[in-house]
Amino acid sequence: MNAHLQPLILHAHSSGPNPVKIAIALESLHIPYVVKTWDFSDDPNTGVKGTTFLKINENGRVPALEDPNTGVVSWESGACMNYVRRVYDIGNAIGPPGGSAQELVDFDKWEYFLLTTLGPMTGQTNWFTHYHPTKNDDALKRYQEQTDRCYDVLEGQLQKSGGTSILPSRVTAVDYHFEPWVRQHTFARLSLDNYPLITKWLGLMDSREEVQEAYCKIRGIGK
Ligand SMILES: N[C@@H](CCC(=O)N[C@@H](CS)C(=O)NCC(=O)O)C(=O)O
């Protein structure tokens, strides 16, 4: 099927973590795609807050995913991931590993935990570490502690697989959601020293071909 597909268009930023998740999923499923890179300005032609991009995503953020094969446009990494899974993961290679009610909920809860909690807390840590115009130690401490708390929760979950995947039986789209955010621990100036299983998991994820290919494409590096 994939040979007859027109490439999907993944709207991305060269370093933001959310678009990479979708690139990893597309790589994993061997779905052809091209990356269109935007900056974070309001330039009408190049920025996510500019008129051209706002017609694709009125929220002015990446990722957005255009599928010329279906005419569907999605944005928000959770919605993009679910679209890719529904339409292209026919064999359930990256979805919930089992079909029981509990296994379906387990997939959702870890995906939502990243989207609503670990990702945003890391993002706020980054903001108060690097970008906030005035020093705000209270806010920074709050978000650092909350991100560490998320690491505690993730470390506990990884005990179930010995650090090989977030859901116990195999790597799924849940791992793809987490990888770019956990990778950001260095930029967020957070240590993984107390998290041996997260460290192991991140190393395994980063050695996977779909992860390496995705980063090369998002960063515009040919292989
Ligand atoms: N909750 C959204 C967030 C998307 C998002 O925040 N993307 C960042 C890049 S990783 C962005 O576009 N930032 C632009 C800005 O802050 O103006 C998702 O999961 O896709």
The ligand as an ORCA input file, in Angstrom:
! r2SCAN-3c Opt
* xyz 0 1
  N       0.220     20.301     22.843
  C       0.804     20.462     21.549
  C       1.884     21.454     21.615
  C       2.524     21.859     20.298
  C       3.678     22.769     20.639
  O       3.732     23.374     21.709
  N       4.631     22.846     19.725
  C       5.764     23.746     19.897
  C       7.004     23.098     19.293
  S       7.409     21.566     20.096
  C       5.472     25.025     19.162
  O       4.968     24.994     18.069
  N       5.819     26.174     19.752
  C       5.629     27.430     19.104
  C       5.384     28.528     20.059
  O       5.466     28.290     21.268
  O       5.102     29.621     19.593
  C       1.235     19.121     20.927
  O       1.311     18.123     21.649
  O       1.415     19.087     19.717
*
